[in-house]
Amino acid sequence: MTRTMIALFVLIASITAGCAVSHRDFGESLAASERRATVDEVLADPDAFTGQPVHIEGTVVDVCAPKGCWMRLASDPADEEGIFVKFTCPVDGRLIPMDAIGHRAAVSGELILETVSEADARHYAEDGGATPEEIAKIVGEQKRLRVKAPGARVWGIDPQEPVTPKPTSRPAE
């Protein structure tokens, strides 16, 4: 009876371990925040969250190709809008891997409504892999929601996989 129970326990443990969705933390640990929201909730009423610490979950739809120093969270991968996340922690090398695109992620930090210059908006678009035609459509200052976050948690990325830069499709300058 004891051997059967042990064998059953080992079988159940191995099955459940394979089903668990792993996550990986990048940068500093997520700060504890009593205010939790989805991207849709924040976009529906940004004034209710602006200037406050908030824990936001969504899908990674864009990542800084050169360094992974920012990402954009949206409610689903096809969403063109979203919340821009700029990481505040100092990073040597890459922070968020390009493989994070399409995966669920969470950040905690202060939500800010900011005005971005045309030059900065074009720079971020270029780092995000936008085409020259898309970049040319950016005219004037841009308003965007940004989270100042010291780190992020991304689900579905192998925690053992090293983070290495991915080559961009843009030609070298």
ABEGO torsion letter per residue (X at the ends): XAAAAAAAAAAAAAAAAAABBBBBBBEBBBBBBABBBBAAAAAABAAAABGBBBBBBBBBABBBAAAGABBBBBABAABABEBBBBBABBBBEBBBBAAABGBBBBBBEBBBBBBBBAAAAAAAAAAAGBBAAAAAABBEBBBBBBBBBABBBBBGBBAABBBBBBBBABBBX
